[in-house]
Amino acid sequence: MTLNNEVVILLTACVNPNGMSFTVLQNSDERLCQYQNALDWYLKNTAYPIVFVENTNTYIGNEYQEFVNSGRLEFVTFQGNDFPRYLGKGYGEALIIKEALTNSRLMFQCKWVVKITGRLIVTNINSLIKESSKANTFSSACCATVKMCLSYVFITSKPFLDYYFIPRLSDINDSEKGYFEHILYDSVVQWIHAGHSYHYFYNFIKVIGMSGSTGLNYPPCTPKNVFRNFLKALYINMIKREKYIYGM
């Protein structure tokens, strides 16, 4: 398999939430199983290097040594789940991204980061990556009416993370409704004001898995949902991009 080293899939993980607020899915064994199933899927169904970053010092790399030795897979584990619980899981997610940027060899070498919540299988991730590569900019799904970007999968360059998102880490506070998704949206607005562009996925995001916050499954890939997503992407990308993103 030939690796595309310009693109790295970043899987964020928290095996043991340990009572984290705003997190319905608390069972560590169940979460670990979901992480392993997702990692197995991405190893089998993509051709990209993968960085798996876990923030409760839980190392699962022994079962994947072949991929680690080949340079296809990198594990980063650290204790990053000991912050005040009122900040919420979004703050922890941002710390994981920061840790990856700081300590991952594969992240250091790459140009594009495909951030995915590690328990989820995005079955059309290859199509999303291909679409994003053509757009050549930050790519996600968003909702301007509530000023948020979906956080379970987005694709971006490292400069966006380094200079626009991570510097706003202290703004994330779930107890004050400063959710990860809202800070991500605000960072994208800053990104656009700085002269960059934004791309809304034409492809409907197909997800297997459940939300850790609510315990609910993600929207199904029905013809109606696919069509509505395409129309929304067409409207944002081709007609009203600045008005939609700025919310003005």
BELKA-V176468 format. One record per residue. N is the residue number from 1. RES is the residue in one small letter. SS is DSSP state (helix for helix, strand for strand, loop for the rest). PHI is phi in radians with two decimals (NA if undefined). Layout:
N/RES/SS/PHI
N/RES/SS/PHI
This chain:
1/m/loop/NA
2/t/loop/-1.57
3/l/loop/-1.51
4/n/loop/-1.67
5/n/loop/-1.36
6/e/loop/-1.31
7/v/strand/-2.05
8/v/strand/-2.19
9/i/strand/-1.53
10/l/strand/-1.81
11/l/strand/-1.76
12/t/strand/-1.63
13/a/strand/-2.49
14/c/loop/-2.49
15/v/loop/-1.21
16/n/loop/-2.10
17/p/loop/-1.09
18/n/loop/0.95
19/g/loop/1.41
20/m/loop/-0.98
21/s/loop/-1.16
22/f/loop/1.04
23/t/loop/-2.28
24/v/loop/-1.29
25/l/loop/-1.43
26/q/loop/-1.89
27/n/loop/-1.17
28/s/helix/-1.14
29/d/helix/-1.12
30/e/helix/-1.15
31/r/helix/-1.12
32/l/helix/-1.04
33/c/helix/-1.06
34/q/helix/-1.14
35/y/helix/-1.09
36/q/helix/-1.15
37/n/helix/-1.08
38/a/helix/-1.17
39/l/helix/-1.06
40/d/helix/-1.01
41/w/helix/-1.13
42/y/helix/-1.18
43/l/helix/-1.12
44/k/helix/-1.43
45/n/helix/-1.94
46/t/loop/-2.26
47/a/loop/-2.01
48/y/loop/-1.86
49/p/strand/-1.08
50/i/strand/-2.24
51/v/strand/-1.99
52/f/strand/-1.88
53/v/strand/-1.99
54/e/strand/-2.11
55/n/loop/-1.92
56/t/strand/-2.22
57/n/loop/0.97
58/t/loop/-1.84
59/y/loop/-1.74
60/i/loop/-2.02
61/g/helix/-1.26
62/n/helix/-1.04
63/e/helix/-1.43
64/y/helix/-2.21
65/q/helix/-1.06
66/e/helix/-1.03
67/f/helix/-1.27
68/v/helix/-1.13
69/n/helix/-1.11
70/s/helix/-1.38
71/g/loop/1.54
72/r/loop/-1.35
73/l/strand/-2.34
74/e/strand/-2.32
75/f/strand/-1.90
76/v/strand/-2.19
77/t/strand/-2.14
78/f/loop/-2.77
79/q/strand/-1.68
80/g/loop/-2.23
81/n/loop/-2.07
82/d/loop/-1.89
83/f/loop/-1.45
84/p/loop/-0.99
85/r/helix/-1.09
86/y/helix/-1.17
87/l/helix/-1.21
88/g/loop/1.52
89/k/helix/-1.21
90/g/helix/-1.11
91/y/helix/-1.12
92/g/helix/-1.09
93/e/helix/-1.09
94/a/helix/-1.15
95/l/helix/-1.09
96/i/helix/-1.11
97/i/helix/-1.09
98/k/helix/-1.08
99/e/helix/-1.08
100/a/helix/-1.11
101/l/helix/-1.12
102/t/helix/-1.45
103/n/helix/-2.14
104/s/loop/-1.63
105/r/helix/-1.15
106/l/helix/-1.15
107/m/helix/-1.16
108/f/helix/-1.09
109/q/helix/-1.51
110/c/loop/-1.53
111/k/loop/-1.85
112/w/strand/-2.11
113/v/strand/-2.02
114/v/strand/-1.81
115/k/strand/-1.51
116/i/strand/-2.33
117/t/strand/-1.06
118/g/loop/-1.14
119/r/loop/-1.46
120/l/loop/-1.74
121/i/strand/-1.86
122/v/strand/-1.65
123/t/loop/-1.21
124/n/loop/-1.94
125/i/helix/-1.07
126/n/helix/-1.10
127/s/helix/-1.18
128/l/helix/-1.15
129/i/helix/-1.14
130/k/helix/-1.09
131/e/helix/-1.09
132/s/helix/-1.14
133/s/helix/-1.12
134/k/helix/-1.25
135/a/helix/-1.26
136/n/loop/1.04
137/t/loop/-2.80
138/f/strand/-0.97
139/s/strand/-2.29
140/s/strand/-2.89
141/a/loop/-2.02
142/c/strand/-2.49
143/c/strand/-2.49
144/a/loop/-1.24
145/t/loop/-1.11
146/v/loop/-2.01
147/k/loop/0.91
148/m/strand/-2.55
149/c/strand/-1.93
150/l/loop/-1.07
151/s/loop/-1.82
152/y/loop/-1.29
153/v/strand/-2.71
154/f/strand/-2.66
155/i/strand/-2.20
156/t/strand/-2.68
157/s/strand/-1.48
158/k/helix/-1.12
159/p/helix/-0.99
160/f/helix/-1.07
161/l/helix/-1.16
162/d/helix/-1.18
163/y/helix/-1.95
164/y/helix/-2.11
165/f/helix/-1.61
166/i/helix/-1.01
167/p/helix/-1.05
168/r/helix/-1.78
169/l/helix/-0.96
170/s/helix/-1.19
171/d/helix/-1.41
172/i/loop/-1.41
173/n/strand/-2.74
174/d/helix/-1.05
175/s/helix/-1.18
176/e/helix/-1.91
177/k/loop/1.09
178/g/strand/-1.66
179/y/loop/-1.31
180/f/helix/-0.83
181/e/helix/-1.09
182/h/helix/-1.30
183/i/helix/-1.18
184/l/helix/-1.07
185/y/helix/-1.06
186/d/helix/-1.06
187/s/helix/-1.17
188/v/helix/-1.15
189/v/helix/-1.05
190/q/helix/-1.05
191/w/helix/-1.00
192/i/helix/-1.19
193/h/helix/-1.07
194/a/loop/-1.42
195/g/loop/1.83
196/h/loop/-1.62
197/s/loop/-2.07
198/y/strand/-2.36
199/h/strand/-2.26
200/y/strand/-1.65
201/f/loop/-1.03
202/y/loop/-1.22
203/n/loop/-1.25
204/f/loop/-1.17
205/i/loop/-1.34
206/k/loop/-1.70
207/v/strand/-2.14
208/i/strand/-1.86
209/g/loop/2.47
210/m/strand/-2.17
211/s/loop/-1.22
212/g/loop/-1.23
213/s/loop/-1.36
214/t/loop/-1.94
215/g/loop/1.38
216/l/loop/-1.68
217/n/strand/-1.29
218/y/loop/-1.40
219/p/loop/-0.93
220/p/loop/-1.30
221/c/loop/-1.51
222/t/loop/-1.66
223/p/helix/-0.94
224/k/helix/-1.12
225/n/helix/-1.16
226/v/helix/-1.10
227/f/helix/-1.15
228/r/helix/-1.10
229/n/helix/-1.11
230/f/helix/-1.11
231/l/helix/-1.10
232/k/helix/-1.12
233/a/helix/-1.10
234/l/helix/-1.08
235/y/helix/-1.09
236/i/helix/-1.28
237/n/helix/-1.30
238/m/helix/-1.91
239/i/helix/-2.10
240/k/loop/-2.18
241/r/helix/-1.00
242/e/helix/-1.15
243/k/helix/-1.09
244/y/helix/-1.21
245/i/helix/-1.20
246/y/helix/-1.23
247/g/loop/1.19
248/m/loop/-1.98
